[in-house]
Amino acid sequence: MLVMLLAAATLFQDSTLVYGGRANRIHVDVPRIDTVAIIDGNLDEAVWRRAARLTGFSQYQPVDGRPADEPTEVLVWYSPDAIYFGIRAREIHGNVVRATHANRDNIDSEDQVQILLDTDNARQIAFLFGVNPYGVQQDGTRSAQFAGGAGGASATGGGFRTMNPLEGSVDLNPDYFFESKGRLVEGGYEVEVRIPFKSLRYQDARVQSWGIHILRRVQHSGFQDTWAPAVRANANFLAQSGTLDGLHDLKRGLVLEATPTVTAKADRSPTTGNGRDYQQKGELGGDARWGIRQNLTLNGTINPDFSQVEADVGQVLLNERFALFYPEKRPFFLDGLELFDSPNQLIYTRQIVAPLGGVKLAGKLGGTNVASMVVADDQQYSWAGNHSPLFGVSRIRYDFGSSNTLGAVLTAREDGANYSRVTAGDFRFYHSKLYFAQFQVGHSWTDSLRNLRNGSLYQADWDRTGRAWGFHYTLRSLDPGFNAAVGFVNRTGIIQTSAFNRLSFYGAQGALVQTYGSFFGLDRIWNNAGAGHGLAESSESIQPSATLRGGWQVSGALTHSYFAFDPSLYAGLTVQRSVGVVVDTAAFTVPAPEKDELGASFRVTTPTFRHFGGTAGITESEVPIFREAAPGNSSRIDAALDLRPTNAIRSSLQFSRLTIARKSDGSRFSSETIPRIKVEYQVSPPIFLRLVGQYAARSRSALRDRNGDPILINGVLDAGETTNEFSADWLFSYRPVPGTLVYLGYGSTLEEPREFRFQNLRRTRDGFFGKVSYLFRL
C-alpha cells in the first residue's frame, strides 16, 4: 500500500526536478516557493510535491562507489526566509531503525541524516544539521581542515563523532536554531526540517549557489551513504559536494539577539575552611549578537557563563606529561568559532578562563574570512596578579582556486608590563585531486615576570588520500622560546618528523570482511635546544584494522619505541643513600635512554544494536616512568557500554584501569581505576534529567631510583600519593531552543582512605548550581 501511495505521489511531481546522485545530477535548481510548511513530520502537504527530489544515494563507508542498500529521498525547496528539507529514509530490512528521544547532539549511535550546507560554496567549511528519525537535532560545523580547532573536541557521547572520520573534522559544540520533526513509518522514517536564513551566514549576493552534501548513517549495518557520489580517492570530502543553484533574493531580516543570563551557586568545602556553611555567589551576564550583513556578525558579551557542567569530560591523569584538551561551550565563543581554526592550534579559546567582557567580529569581507575578538579576563588570572589580562585574537583566511587557502594568525595576551604575542602565516593547497600540502610559519615574543623569550614555529605537511594507498608526512620545528599563550601548543623545543602510510583493501559485497588494512607509522623527535639536537623520542608502529559485516570493527597496534630522559626535568631531585647507619644524599643521576620498548593493543567495537552497543580494548606495553626516569611496564583496559532500554532512557557505562609497574623488580609504581556511569532520561524534547556517578581510585608509590633508594624533591622525601574519590552529579535541563535554558543541579565529591570500600567516606566538597538564560530574537 505504501509503495502504491508513493508511486501515485510521484505522478504529480515534475520529473525535471529529480536529481539522481549516482547519475551525477548533483547541481540542483532548487525551487523558490512563497509559502510556509508546518513542521510536523508529515510530508503530505502540497508544497512537497513541488520540491526538488534528491535520490540515487551511494555507499561511502565501508566501501565507496556502490549503490546504497537502503533507498533515501530528500526533498528541498526554499521560501524567502528559510530553506526546507523533507527526508524519506526507507529501510528494506524490516523493523531495524535505531532511534531514541535523545538530548541534543547525542544521536551518534542512532540512525541519522546529516545536511551539510556550504553557504560560501568554497568547499572549506559547511554548516552541519543532523536529525535522527524522531527529529532530534545535531548541529555544528564540518571542516576540510584536520586540526587546529579553537574550541577543542566535542563533548558528546556515544557512537561515531564524525560520519566520515577519514575526511576533515566535525565540531558539534556550536548550536543553531532550526526546526525539525520526525516519525517512524512503515518501512523507515520521515523527517521535516526548516532552517531559517537567520541561523546562517551566506554570500552577500542577490543570486548564489551553495554547496550541499547529504549523508545517511544506517546503524544496523554500519553503512554510510551520500547523495553526491563521494569516493575515498579525494583529499577533500567537501570538494565532492553538489550545489543548490539559483538561490535568489534571500531575506535574512534583522538578526539581533540578546541572551541575558543569571547563574547562582552555593559551594561548600569542609576540608578547606568552609565548614558546614555554603559560600553563595550569583552573577549576571549576557550575550548580544548582531548580523551586520548576511556574512558578517558582531558579538558582545559581559561575564559569560563557563558552562562547566557541559564542558568537562573524564580524563586519565597518571603518567601524563602534558596538558589535557577540553571543549569550549560558552555561546559567545562558539558563534563563528570555526573561522578561528588554524594549524597547530594557535588559537584555543579556553585559555581565556573567566572573561569579564568582550567583542567579536566574524564573517567574510570581500573574499576573505575574518574573525577577530578582544576579551578581558579576570584579574585572578594575571601573571603578576595586578591587572586584568587583555586578549586580542585575529584569524584571516583567503580561499582561492580549488579549495586552496592562505591565512594569518595574530594573537596577543597583554597583562600590564607582561605580554605574549604570536604572529603566523599558513598556506594550504590541493593538487592532483588526491594530495594537499600545508605550510605554517610563526613567531612569538613573550615577557612574563621578566622572563623574556621568543621563538619560531615551522611546519610542513604533505598528504595523499587514495583509495588503496594514502600517506601523511609532517616536518615540524618549535624553538624552546615559542609560547602561544592564547593557543594549545603544549610542547616546544623539539624538531619532529612523522610519516604515516595507509594501505586499504576492500571485500566483495556481502563478504564477512568489508574493509581491512593498516597504518604504518614512523615518528622521530629531536631536542631543539643547544647544539646537540640529540634524539629525544622515536617510535615505529603497525596499526591493522578491519570492518566486518554488520558493523563490527576490530583494530590493534604493535609499537616499538625509544625514549631519552630530559635532564632539565630532574634538576630538583636528589637520592637518599644509606651506608650502615649513615644516611646521606647524592645527586640524582639521569639514566641512559630506554631503547627497544615494545607494545601491543587490541580493540573491538560492536555494531549499534537496538538497545546497546559497546567497545573494549586492552594495551600492554613497555613505557618510561617519567617521574622516576626509569623503565616500566604498563597495562591498560578500557571498556564502554551504551544502553538504551527505552526510547527515553539512555545510560553509558565506562571503565578504565591503568597500572604501571617498575621493570626492575615488578613493584607497583601507580594505578588508576575509573568506573563511570551516566544515566539520562528524556522527559520530553526540551526536558531531560541526567545523573553521573564516578569513582576515581588513584595511587602512586613513593619515588625511588633504579637502585631502590628514596628520591627527594627539593630536599623533601617523596611519600607517594593516594586518592579515592567518589563523585555524584545530577542535572535538570530545560532547553526548548538554543540560548533559552534552565539548568538546576547538584554535585558532591567524597573521599575514603581505602579504595572501593565505601566506608569512612568524607565529603570534600559539594555544591548546588543554577543557570537561567533567555534568547530574545528580533
Secondary structure, 3 states (H helix, E strand, C coil): CHHHHHHHHHHCCCHHHEEECCCCCCEEECCECCCCCCCCCCCCCHHHHHCEEEECCEEEECCCCCECCCCEEEEEEEECCEEEEEEEEECCCCCCCCCCCCCCCCCCCCCEEEEEEECCCCCCEEEEEEECCCCCEEEEEEECCCCCCCCCCCCCCCCCCCCCCCCCEEECCCCCCCEEEEEEECCEEEEEEEEEHHHCCCCCCCEEEEEEEEEEEECCCCEEEECCCCCCCCCCCHHHCEEEEEEECCCCCCCEEEEEEEEEEEEECHHHCCCCCCEEEEEEEEEEEEEEECCEEEEEEECCCCCHHHHCCCCCCCCCCCCCCCCCCCHHHHCCHHHHCCHHHCCCHHHCCCEEEEEEEEEEECCEEEEEEEEEECHHHCCCCCCCCEEEEEEEEEEECCCEEEEEEEEEEEECCEEEEEEEEEEEEEECCCEEEEEEEEEEEEEECCEEEEEEEEEEEEEEECCCEEEEEEEEEECCCCCCCCCCCCCCCEEEEEEEEEEEEECCCCCCEEEEEEEEEEEEEEECCCCCCCEEEEEEEEEEEEEECCCCEEEEEEEEEEECCCHHHHCCEEEEEEECCEEEEEECCCCCCEEEEEEEEEEEECCCCCCEEEEEEEEEEEEEECCCCEEEEEEEEEEEEEECCCCCEEEEEEEEEEEEEECCCCCEEEEEEEEEEEEEEEEECCEEEEEEEEEEEEEECCCECCCCCEEEECCEECCCEEEEEEEEEEEEEEEEECCEEEEEEEEEEEECCCCCCCCCCEEEEEEEEEEEECCEEC
